[in-house]
């Protein structure tokens, strides 16, 4: 996943940081039962936000990882 985000001729990213050693645990109500899953966090910094790229990347990850939904969020920062 990290390699996919940081590689690729059309990708806007030059590097990524993953937090996979101690994945978080997700739990949600699935009707009659509770579902559980591991949660991985990957942080990426890029100079320009290419929304189309990230939309397509998210859809590809959802398919490859058999996930109903993957969250990719953007946050503007100010370098100090």
Buried (B, 14 or more C-beta within 10 A) or exposed (E): BBEBBBEEEEBBBEEBEBEEEEEEEEEEEEEEEEEEEEEBEBEBEBEEEBEEBBEEBBEEBEEEEEEEEBEEEEEEEEEE
